């Protein structure tokens, strides 16, 4: 993996310390949009200089978007963070995203937002998921690069597993836990294949006369995705600590 890639690892505690020691940026998810709709912050680690303040979505209704954005930026500045990662995707959070975009730009902080809210944060870095259930991952990110450019686009690498009934009209299947996945693999004994188009592994099985398609990621597919994205020119890659460790980054 080339040196021009900027890795951002979501980690906490000792994992965050190892992330920083390895030379990667750490995303500290220690703040949130609370259930009451306000900005809520827990104690940031002392060594957060140059890292990112992560804001989780607790499904609250934002009350005062401008005030929320100011509080978030103030919290990031107080701990000398480089920027903010807002883990928002709900359409309801469009105004809040726009306020964060405006406030971070004014204070010279970097903002990361997921792709669904990209239109409301024109100055932010855009996070696109690498989990797709159809088409081509290379074509998908090539189109995103044409839209946003390599300096604005980030890719989220996530170990996920989904079960799709066949035929399936939805791009999203039933998410399986690690325990459910292992139990299914053991029960079916199905052969596993690698999809070059999706850059993921899969197997099929039949239950109650219904065919199923199980699409999943592991350390090998995450590494393959990272190599593909690097070749395409994506410069920001995001992962949680366990996945990053499984990929051999530590």
C-alpha positions in Angstrom: 0.0 0.0 0.0 1.6 3.3 -1.1 2.7 6.0 1.3 0.4 8.6 -0.2 -2.6 6.9 1.5 -3.9 8.6 4.6 -5.2 6.0 7.0 -7.8 7.0 9.6 -8.5 4.4 12.2 -11.4 4.5 14.6 -10.0 3.4 18.0 -10.2 4.0 21.7 -8.0 3.4 24.8 -4.9 1.4 24.2 -5.9 0.7 20.6 -5.9 4.5 20.0 -2.4 4.7 21.5 -1.2 2.0 19.2 -2.8 3.7 16.2 -1.0 6.9 16.9 2.3 5.1 17.6 2.0 3.4 14.2 1.8 6.8 12.5 -1.9 6.7 11.6 -4.6 9.3 12.4 -7.1 8.2 15.0 -10.8 9.0 15.0 -12.0 9.3 18.6 -15.8 8.6 18.7 -16.3 10.3 22.0 -19.1 12.7 21.0 -22.5 12.3 19.6 -25.8 13.8 18.6 -27.6 12.8 21.7 -31.1 11.4 21.9 -32.2 14.8 23.2 -30.9 16.4 20.0 -27.9 18.2 21.5 -24.1 17.9 21.2 -22.8 15.5 23.9 -19.1 15.0 24.6 -17.2 12.6 26.8 -13.6 13.1 27.8 -11.2 13.1 24.9 -7.8 11.4 25.5 -5.0 13.8 26.3 -3.1 12.7 23.2 -5.6 13.7 20.5 -3.5 16.4 18.8 -3.7 15.9 15.0 -6.5 13.4 15.3 -10.2 13.6 14.5 -13.3 14.1 16.7 -15.9 11.5 15.7 -19.6 12.4 16.2 -21.9 9.4 16.4 -25.6 9.6 15.7 -27.9 8.5 18.6 -30.9 9.2 16.4 -31.9 12.4 18.2 -33.7 15.4 16.6 -31.2 18.3 16.4 -32.6 21.3 18.3 -30.2 24.1 17.4 -28.0 23.2 14.5 -25.8 26.3 14.5 -25.1 25.9 18.2 -24.4 22.2 17.8 -21.8 23.0 15.1 -20.1 25.7 17.3 -19.9 23.3 20.2 -18.4 20.5 18.1 -15.8 22.8 16.6 -14.9 24.2 20.0 -14.5 20.7 21.4 -12.2 19.7 18.5 -10.1 22.9 18.8 -9.7 22.5 22.6 -8.1 19.1 22.0 -6.1 20.3 19.0 -7.9 17.9 16.6 -7.3 18.3 12.9 -10.9 17.9 12.1 -14.3 16.3 12.6 -15.9 13.1 11.3 -19.7 13.3 11.4 -21.2 9.8 11.2 -24.5 11.1 9.9 -26.7 9.6 7.1 -30.3 10.5 7.9 -31.9 13.1 5.6 -33.2 14.8 8.7 -29.6 15.9 9.4 -29.1 18.0 6.3 -29.3 21.3 8.1 -26.9 20.1 10.8 -24.5 18.9 8.2 -24.6 22.3 6.5 -23.9 24.1 9.7 -20.9 21.8 10.5 -19.6 22.4 6.9 -19.8 26.2 7.4 -18.3 26.2 10.9 -15.4 23.9 10.2 -14.5 25.9 7.0 -14.5 29.1 9.0 -12.2 27.6 11.6 -10.0 25.8 9.1 -10.9 22.3 10.3 -11.4 19.3 8.0 -14.9 17.8 8.0 -15.7 14.3 6.8 -19.3 13.3 6.0 -20.9 10.2 4.5 -21.9 10.2 0.8 -25.7 10.6 1.4 -25.1 14.1 2.8 -22.3 15.2 0.5 -24.5 17.9 -1.2 -25.0 19.7 2.1 -21.2 19.9 2.8 -19.5 21.2 -0.3 -16.3 21.9 1.5 -16.1 18.5 3.3 -14.4 15.2 2.5 -16.9 12.6 1.4 -16.9 9.1 2.8 -18.1 6.3 0.5 -18.7 2.8 1.6 -16.9 0.0 -0.2 -19.7 -2.5 0.4 -21.7 -2.9 -2.7 -24.0 -5.8 -3.7 -24.0 -5.3 -7.5 -22.1 -3.8 -10.3 -18.4 -3.1 -10.1 -16.5 -1.5 -7.2 -13.9 -0.1 -9.5 -16.5 1.5 -11.7 -18.4 2.8 -8.7 -15.3 4.6 -7.2 -14.1 5.8 -10.6 -17.4 7.6 -11.0 -17.1 9.0 -7.5 -13.6 10.2 -8.2 -14.9 12.0 -11.3 -17.5 13.7 -9.2 -15.5 14.7 -6.2 -11.8 14.4 -7.1 -9.2 12.3 -5.3 -8.6 15.0 -2.7 -12.2 15.0 -1.4 -13.0 11.3 -1.6 -12.6 8.9 1.3 -13.4 5.1 1.4 -14.8 3.3 4.4 -13.4 -0.3 4.7 -15.7 -2.5 6.8 -16.0 -6.2 7.5 -19.7 -6.9 6.8 -21.7 -9.9 5.9 -25.2 -9.9 4.3 -27.6 -12.7 3.3 -29.7 -12.1 0.1 -32.6 -14.2 -1.0 -32.6 -14.9 -4.7 -34.0 -13.1 -6.6 -33.6 -9.9 -4.5 -34.8 -6.5 -5.6 -33.1 -4.7 -2.7 -29.4 -3.7 -2.7 -29.3 -4.5 1.0 -29.6 -8.0 2.5 -30.0 -9.2 6.0 -26.9 -8.4 8.1 -25.4 -11.4 9.8 -23.4 -11.3 13.0 -20.0 -13.1 13.1 -21.6 -15.8 15.1 -24.5 -16.2 12.7 -22.1 -16.2 9.7 -19.9 -19.0 11.2 -23.0 -21.1 12.1 -24.3 -20.7 8.6 -21.0 -21.6 7.0 -20.7 -24.7 9.2 -24.3 -25.8 8.5 -24.1 -25.3 4.7 -20.5 -26.3 4.0 -20.8 -24.2 0.8 -17.7 -23.4 -1.3 -16.5 -19.8 -1.0 -15.7 -17.8 -4.1 -14.1 -14.3 -4.7 -16.0 -11.8 -6.8 -13.5 -9.5 -8.7 -16.3 -7.1 -9.6 -17.5 -6.7 -6.0 -14.1 -7.3 -4.5 -15.7 -9.5 -1.9 -16.2 -13.2 -1.1 -19.5 -15.0 -1.4 -21.2 -18.4 -1.2 -24.7 -19.7 -2.0 -27.0 -22.1 -0.3 -30.7 -23.2 -0.4 -33.1 -23.3 2.5 -36.8 -24.2 2.3 -36.5 -24.2 -1.5 -35.3 -20.6 -1.4 -31.8 -19.8 -2.9 -29.6 -17.5 -0.9 -26.5 -15.5 -1.7 -24.2 -14.5 1.2 -21.7 -11.7 0.5 -19.0 -11.0 3.0 -15.7 -9.4 3.7 -12.6 -10.5 5.6 -9.0 -9.4 6.0 -8.2 -10.6 2.4 -11.0 -8.7 0.7 -10.3 -5.5 2.7 -6.7 -5.7 1.6 -7.8 -6.2 -2.0 -10.1 -3.2 -1.8 -7.4 -1.0 -0.3 -5.1 -2.0 -3.2 -7.8 -1.2 -5.8 -8.6 2.1 -4.2 -4.9 3.1 -4.0 -4.5 2.3 -7.6 -7.5 4.4 -8.5 -6.1 7.4 -6.6 -8.3 7.4 -3.4 -6.2 9.0 -0.7 -8.2 8.6 2.5 -9.0 5.1 3.8 -11.0 4.6 7.0 -11.3 1.5 9.1 -12.1 0.4 12.7 -9.1 -0.8 14.7 -10.0 -4.6 14.7 -10.3 -4.5 10.9 -7.1 -2.5 10.5 -5.2 -5.0 12.7 -6.6 -8.0 10.8 -5.3 -6.3 7.6 -1.8 -6.2 9.0 -1.5 -2.5 9.4 -0.1 -3.0 13.0 
